[in-house]
Amino acid sequence: MDILQKFLDTMRDRRIETTDYRTLEISMRHWYRYFAFLKIAAARFDQAATRYASQRSADAGIKAHLEVDTFYLFASILLDRVAMVFSYYFWRKPNWEHWQMHLRFSTAFSSWADDCSGVQTLADELQDAIADYRNFLVVHVKDPRLDFTILSGVSATDALRVAPLLFEPRADDFVKLHKRSLSGDLPVLVQKLRQYLAAVISFMEAHAENSKIVRRSL
């Protein structure tokens, strides 16, 4: 990701203390690593989905589901790593997770940022599209009746989705699942994450004077 390296080069030119720069460099390279993981998972999912479309076998479905869950796990880790670096950069306190970017970003920066809407909108969208799916349908499943099935269209070009099923569904089950009912289009999510990383980096660079690790005199 060129924008990541350009940002690090800019920070080095600002003569940040060596320890702070190395900490920033190491932690931000995790962004690149996990984003690379996501591209690999999306590519493997595409292969598995193509196989499933032609075979409709249980084995092909399991492999496709594996890549979906893998994607959401690594995407959630990436979101948390972004939030951690963000809070370190501005407050030297690496204690934010993505839910804090989602709930607190605009409030935290409204006093000196002219426009927080770009980062805030993407953080909100990714909370709903990635973090909530990971939390409620991959990791923190609270309902023992939950199962999954594979949905795909009539042709190989139709997007494959993992869909939750509930044994003996009740009237309120639709409300509990609501927007988290289907897995997302992984290439679209990759692009959304790319946009988010770019927006966060641009915000950090634009407001470097408010960072606790960037020297004020420069």
N, C-alpha and C positions, 0 to 999 in steps of 0.2 A: 504494500500500500504506500504509494508515493507520498501522499499527504501526511502520513505518520512520520516518515523520515524527514520530510521538509520541516515539520514542526519541531522535531528533535534538533535538527540543525539550527533552527532559529533560536531555540532555547540555549544551545551551546554558545551561540554568538552573543547572547545576553550576559554571558559570564556568570551563570548560576554556579553556586558552590559545587565542587566536584561530587561530594556525597549526594547532594540533592539531584544533581544531573544524572548520576549513575542510577539512583533509585528510580527516577522518572523514566530513564531509558529502559531499565530492566522490566519495570512494571508495564510500560506501554508496549513492549515487544510481546507481552502475553496477548495483547489485543490482536496482533498479527497472527500469532500462533493459533488462537482459538478461531479466528476468522478463517484461517486456512483449514482447520478441522471441519468447519461448517461447509465449506465448498467441497471438501472430499465427501462428507456425508451426503450432501445434496446430489453429487454426481453418482454415488453408489446407490442412492435411492432411485434415481432415474433409471439406472440399469435394472434394479430389482422390480420397479414398476413396469418396465417394458416386458420383463420376463413374466410377471404376474398377468399382464394383459393377454399374453399368448397362451399361458398354461393354466391359469386359475387354480393353481395347486396350493395346498396348505403351506408347503415349504417356501414357495415363492412369496406368499403373503406374510409369513413370519419374517423373512429377510427384509421385506419392504418396511414392515412395522419396526424392526430393529433400527433401521436407518432413521426413521421418523423420531423415535424416542432418543436416539443418539444425538440427532440434530438439536432437539429441544433442550437436552441436558447441557450440551456445550454452548448453545446460544444463551442460556440462562447464566452460565458461568461468565461468558463474555460481558453480558450486561452488568453483572456485579463487579467485574474487574474494571470496567469503565467508570462506574460510580466510585469505586475505591480510589482510583487515580485522580479523579476529578476532585474529591474532597481533600486528598493529599496536596494537590496543586494549589488549591485556594486557601486551605486552612492548616496545612501540614498535619492533618488528622485523617488517616486513611480508614475511615469508619463508616462510609456510606455504602449501602447496597442499592440495587436498582429501584426498589420500592420507594426509596427516599428521593431519587431523581424524579420519580413519577409524582410523588405527593408534595415535595418541598421545594423543587427547583425554582419555580416562579416566585414564590414567597421569599426565598433566600436571596435572590438576586434582583428583585424588583427595585431596590433603592438606588442601584447604580448601573443597571443594564437597561438600555432603551427598549430592547425587544427580546423577550425570552421565549416567544411563541414557537420558534423553529425547533429548538431542543425539547421544549415542553411537549409539543404535539407528537413528536416522534417517540419520546419517552412514554407518553400515554398509550400510543398505539402499540408499542412493543410490550408494555405491561400486559395489555389485553391479549395480544397475538402470541406472545412467547412465554412470559413469566407465569401468567395465570394458567395457561395450558400445562406447562411443566409442573406447576405446584399441585394442580387439582386432578390431572389426568395421567401424570407420569410418576411423581414422587409421593405426594401426600394424599393418596387415595383414601377416602373416608367411608366408602360404601362397598361392602363385600359383594354386592350384587353386580358390580361393574365388570363388564366384559367389553371386547372390542371386535370389530369386523372391518374388512377391507371393502371400500366402495370405489368403483371405477366406472367410467363411461363405456360406451359401446365400441370405442376405437382406442388404439394405443396412444393417440394424442390427447385424450381426455385425462385430466389430472386425477391421480389416485389419491384417496384420502383414507385416513384411519378414523373410524367413527365409533363412539362409545355405545354400548348397549346395556340396558339394565334389565335384569331378571325380574319378572313380575312388576313392571313399572306402575307407579302410583301417579295420582293426579298432579302432584307437585314436582315430579321428577324433571319435567321439561324446564321449569323455572330454575332448578338447581344446575342444570347443564347449560342452559341458554346459549350464549355465544361460543362456549368452549366445546361445542358438540362435534366439530370436525377439526382434524389437523389442517394446517395451512399449506399453501403452495410454497414449497421450500425455496425455489429460485426467487420468488417474489420477496420472501422473508430475508434472503441473503442481500438483495438489493436494498431493502429497507434498513437493514443493519449497517450496510455501507454508508447510506445517507446519514444515519444517526452518528456513526463515528466521525464522519466529516463535519457534521454540525457541532458536535462536542469539541472537536479540535479547533474549529474556527472560533468558537466561543472562548475557549481557553486562551487562544492567541490574541483575540481582540481585547481581552480584559486581563492581560498579563500584569498590568499595574496593580491589580488587586490580589495577585498571588502572594502567598507567604514565602515562596521559594525564589521568586524573581527579584533581583535587586532594584529597589525603587529609583536609584540614581540614574539608571539606564532606561 
